[in-house]
Amino acid sequence: MATTYNNLYLDARKRLKEAGIESAQLEAREIVCYAAGKTREQFFRDLALYASDPVEERVRALLERRLAGEPVAYIIGEWEFYGLSLDMDRNVLIPRMDTELLAERAILRARAAGEGARVLDLCAGSGCVGLAVAANVPACRVVLADLSEEALKICKQNVRRNDLNARVTCMLADAKEKPDPVLWDFDVIVCNPPYIPSGDIPGLDVSVRDYEPHSALDGGADGLDFYRSIASRWGTALRLGGGLLFEVGIGQAPDVEYILAQNGFEAIQTHRDTQGIWRVVEGTLNT
């Protein structure tokens, strides 16, 4: 018996909810849109229409993949962050809502730096943070840097997808090594580094542990390896008065504040995300 798009969506949402998936509503909509080849606007417009059998079968197959643990962003090959649509694959971490605070802080710092501000997104992954800055601060230039060639390929696709080629470039860089001489004179370095303690990775949710790249998760024994390396080595890439902004994991803010202070950063600030978690730590280089 034929099913409307609305019923297809409601059934998918119910199954996802029963599986304990928090964002069941959003994920059900994305799965149905992808299966039907519809935009969100077309999906809402066509809710009362009947879906074809092939669409129903595709929804069922996609749902099985999601219920087995595969994240919906990898299933549909894209995700949204800070109003931007981004290409996704298993070589990059899926952007989280928590990270929008990091983008917001970087946008404010880039605006304050004025015309021609230079921003580096280190450990860029999909490029989501740097691209959010570029899209919202038309006067700035952004470099997306990552050690993974596969991640940089996704970065380049996302630069093109969002028509930001004129102001965004992509470069290979190891956050744990001293910066290449060409990476210098930035007003803002923004970084969402790997920060999960190595021993915690086996206990992560299956959708993260078995699908997302471990190189983007593993922050060493205590989760702080990247913060130490970047704070001690990358200050040379900042202009005087420039800011280094980090996303941090739950409970890591005091340690990261201390690491910044040890490495000569001043005016250290920490900001809470929408869940009330201390999520972003930033410092300014004045000496």
C-alpha positions as CSV (number, residue, x, y, z in Angstrom):
1,M,0.0,0.0,0.0
2,A,1.3,3.4,-1.0
3,T,2.7,5.7,1.7
4,T,2.8,9.4,1.8
5,Y,6.1,11.3,2.4
6,N,4.8,12.4,5.7
7,N,4.1,8.8,6.9
8,L,7.4,7.7,5.5
9,Y,9.1,10.4,7.6
10,L,7.1,9.7,10.7
11,D,7.9,6.0,10.5
12,A,11.6,6.7,10.1
13,R,11.5,9.1,13.0
14,K,9.8,6.6,15.2
15,R,12.4,3.9,14.5
16,L,15.2,6.3,15.1
17,K,13.7,7.5,18.4
18,E,13.2,3.9,19.5
19,A,16.9,3.3,18.9
20,G,17.7,6.2,21.2
21,I,18.9,8.6,18.5
22,E,18.5,12.1,20.0
23,S,18.3,14.0,16.7
24,A,15.7,11.5,15.3
25,Q,13.5,14.2,13.7
26,L,16.4,15.9,11.8
27,E,17.9,12.6,10.7
28,A,14.6,11.1,9.5
29,R,14.0,14.2,7.4
30,E,17.5,14.1,5.9
31,I,17.2,10.4,5.1
32,V,13.8,10.8,3.3
33,C,15.1,13.9,1.4
34,Y,18.2,12.0,0.3
35,A,16.3,8.8,-0.7
36,A,13.8,10.9,-2.7
37,G,16.3,13.3,-4.2
38,K,14.4,16.3,-2.7
39,T,15.5,19.5,-1.1
40,R,14.0,20.3,2.3
41,E,11.6,22.8,0.7
42,Q,10.4,20.1,-1.8
43,F,10.0,17.6,1.0
44,F,7.8,19.9,3.0
45,R,5.8,20.9,-0.1
46,D,5.3,17.2,-1.0
47,L,4.4,15.8,2.5
48,A,0.9,14.8,1.4
49,L,2.1,13.1,-1.9
50,Y,2.6,9.4,-2.2
51,A,6.2,8.1,-2.4
52,S,7.1,5.6,-5.1
53,D,8.1,2.0,-4.2
54,P,11.8,2.6,-5.0
55,V,11.9,5.6,-2.7
56,E,10.3,3.6,0.1
57,E,12.9,0.8,-0.5
58,R,15.8,3.4,-0.4
59,V,14.5,4.8,2.9
60,R,14.4,1.4,4.4
61,A,17.9,0.5,3.3
62,L,19.3,3.9,4.5
63,L,17.5,3.4,7.9
64,E,19.1,0.0,8.3
65,R,22.6,1.6,7.8
66,R,21.8,4.3,10.3
67,L,20.4,1.8,12.9
68,A,23.6,-0.3,12.5
69,G,25.6,2.8,13.6
70,E,26.6,4.6,10.5
71,P,26.2,8.4,11.0
72,V,23.6,10.0,8.7
73,A,26.1,12.7,7.5
74,Y,28.3,9.9,6.0
75,I,25.2,8.1,4.6
76,I,24.0,11.3,2.7
77,G,27.5,12.7,2.1
78,E,26.8,16.2,3.5
79,W,26.0,18.1,6.6
80,E,25.1,21.6,7.7
81,F,27.3,23.8,9.9
82,Y,26.7,27.5,10.8
83,G,24.3,27.8,7.8
84,L,26.7,26.3,5.3
85,S,26.1,23.0,3.4
86,L,29.3,20.9,3.5
87,D,30.4,17.8,1.8
88,M,31.3,14.9,4.2
89,D,33.0,11.6,4.1
90,R,34.6,9.2,6.6
91,N,38.0,11.0,6.3
92,V,36.6,14.0,8.3
93,L,34.9,14.5,11.6
94,I,31.2,15.4,11.4
95,P,30.7,19.0,12.6
96,R,28.8,19.3,15.9
97,M,26.5,22.0,17.2
98,D,29.0,22.5,20.1
99,T,31.6,23.7,17.6
100,E,29.4,26.6,16.4
101,L,30.6,28.5,19.5
102,L,34.2,28.2,18.3
103,A,33.2,29.6,14.9
104,E,31.3,32.4,16.6
105,R,34.3,33.4,18.7
106,A,36.6,33.3,15.7
107,I,34.1,35.4,13.6
108,L,34.1,38.1,16.4
109,R,37.9,38.1,16.5
110,A,38.3,38.3,12.7
111,R,35.8,41.2,12.6
112,A,37.7,43.0,15.3
113,A,41.0,42.6,13.4
114,G,39.5,44.6,10.5
115,E,40.1,44.8,6.8
116,G,42.4,42.1,5.5
117,A,42.3,40.0,8.7
118,R,44.1,36.6,8.3
119,V,42.6,33.5,9.9
120,L,44.1,30.0,10.1
121,D,41.9,27.0,10.8
122,L,44.3,24.4,12.1
123,C,43.3,20.7,12.2
124,A,40.6,21.9,9.8
125,G,39.0,18.6,8.9
126,S,36.0,19.4,6.7
127,G,37.0,23.1,6.9
128,C,33.7,23.9,8.7
129,V,35.1,26.5,11.2
130,G,37.3,28.4,8.8
131,L,34.6,28.4,6.1
132,A,32.1,29.8,8.6
133,V,34.5,32.6,9.4
134,A,35.1,33.4,5.7
135,A,31.4,33.3,4.9
136,N,30.6,35.7,7.8
137,V,33.6,38.1,7.6
138,P,33.9,39.2,3.9
139,A,37.0,41.3,4.7
140,C,39.1,38.4,5.9
141,R,41.3,35.7,4.3
142,V,41.3,32.2,5.6
143,V,43.8,29.3,5.4
144,L,42.5,25.7,6.1
145,A,45.3,23.5,7.2
146,D,45.3,19.8,8.0
147,L,47.8,16.9,8.0
148,S,45.4,14.6,6.1
149,E,45.4,14.8,2.3
150,E,42.0,13.2,2.3
151,A,40.6,15.9,4.7
152,L,42.1,18.6,2.5
153,K,40.3,17.2,-0.5
154,I,37.0,17.6,1.4
155,C,38.1,21.1,2.4
156,K,38.7,22.1,-1.3
157,Q,35.3,20.7,-2.2
158,N,33.7,22.7,0.5
159,V,35.5,25.9,-0.5
160,R,34.1,25.4,-4.0
161,R,30.7,24.4,-2.8
162,N,30.3,27.7,-0.9
163,D,31.9,29.9,-3.6
164,L,34.7,31.0,-1.3
165,N,37.7,30.3,-3.6
166,A,38.7,33.9,-3.8
167,R,39.4,34.2,-0.1
168,V,40.1,30.6,1.2
169,T,43.2,28.5,0.5
170,C,44.1,25.0,1.7
171,M,47.4,23.8,2.9
172,L,49.1,20.6,4.3
173,A,50.3,21.3,7.9
174,D,51.2,19.2,11.0
175,A,49.8,20.9,14.1
176,K,52.4,19.1,16.2
177,E,55.3,20.5,14.3
178,K,56.6,24.1,14.0
179,P,54.6,26.0,11.3
180,D,56.0,26.3,7.8
181,P,57.5,29.8,7.2
182,V,54.6,30.5,4.7
183,L,52.1,30.2,7.6
184,W,52.7,33.4,9.4
185,D,51.2,36.8,10.4
186,F,47.7,35.5,11.4
187,D,45.3,37.6,13.4
188,V,43.4,34.5,14.5
189,I,44.4,30.8,14.8
190,V,41.3,28.7,15.5
191,C,41.6,25.0,16.2
192,N,39.3,22.1,17.1
193,P,42.0,19.5,17.7
194,P,41.7,15.8,18.6
195,Y,41.1,15.8,22.3
196,I,39.7,12.4,23.4
197,P,42.1,10.6,25.7
198,S,43.4,7.5,23.9
199,G,42.0,5.2,26.5
200,D,38.5,6.6,26.2
201,I,38.1,5.8,22.4
202,P,37.0,2.2,22.8
203,G,34.1,3.3,25.0
204,L,32.8,5.9,22.5
205,D,29.4,5.5,20.9
206,V,29.6,3.0,18.0
207,S,28.7,5.8,15.5
208,V,31.8,7.7,16.5
209,R,34.2,4.8,17.4
210,D,33.6,2.7,14.3
211,Y,33.0,5.4,11.7
212,E,34.7,8.7,12.4
213,P,38.5,9.0,11.8
214,H,40.5,8.2,14.9
215,S,43.2,10.6,13.9
216,A,40.7,13.4,14.4
217,L,39.7,12.1,17.9
218,D,42.8,10.8,19.6
219,G,44.4,13.5,21.7
220,G,47.0,11.3,23.4
221,A,47.1,9.8,26.9
222,D,45.3,12.7,28.7
223,G,43.7,14.2,25.6
224,L,45.9,17.3,25.8
225,D,48.8,16.5,23.4
226,F,47.6,18.9,20.6
227,Y,47.0,21.8,23.0
228,R,50.6,21.5,24.3
229,S,52.1,21.3,20.8
230,I,50.1,24.1,19.3
231,A,50.4,26.6,22.2
232,S,54.2,26.0,22.4
233,R,54.9,26.1,18.6
234,W,52.3,28.1,16.8
235,G,52.6,31.4,18.5
236,T,55.2,32.3,16.0
237,A,52.5,32.3,13.3
238,L,50.5,34.9,15.1
239,R,50.7,38.7,14.9
240,L,51.2,40.6,18.1
241,G,47.7,40.9,19.6
242,G,46.6,37.8,17.7
243,G,44.3,35.2,19.2
244,L,44.6,31.4,19.6
245,L,41.2,29.8,20.0
246,F,40.6,26.2,21.0
247,E,37.6,24.0,21.3
248,V,38.0,21.7,24.4
249,G,36.4,18.6,25.7
250,I,34.3,18.4,28.9
251,G,36.5,19.2,31.9
252,Q,39.5,20.2,29.9
253,A,39.2,24.0,30.1
254,P,41.3,24.6,33.2
255,D,44.2,22.5,31.8
256,V,44.0,24.3,28.5
257,E,43.9,27.7,30.2
258,Y,47.1,26.7,32.1
259,I,48.8,25.5,28.9
260,L,48.0,28.9,27.2
261,A,49.3,30.9,30.2
262,Q,52.5,28.8,30.3
263,N,53.2,29.7,26.7
264,G,52.9,33.4,27.1
265,F,49.2,33.9,26.2
266,E,47.3,36.6,28.1
267,A,43.7,37.8,28.5
268,I,42.7,34.1,28.6
269,Q,38.9,33.7,28.3
270,T,36.7,30.6,28.5
271,H,33.2,30.4,27.0
272,R,30.2,28.1,27.7
273,D,28.3,26.3,24.9
274,T,24.5,26.1,24.7
275,Q,24.6,23.1,27.1
276,G,26.5,25.2,29.7
277,I,29.8,23.3,29.1
278,W,33.0,25.3,29.1
279,R,33.8,24.7,25.4
280,V,36.1,27.4,24.0
281,V,39.3,28.7,25.5
282,E,41.1,31.6,23.9
283,G,44.2,33.6,24.6
284,T,46.0,36.7,23.1
285,L,49.7,36.9,22.2
286,N,50.9,40.3,23.4
287,T,54.6,39.7,23.8
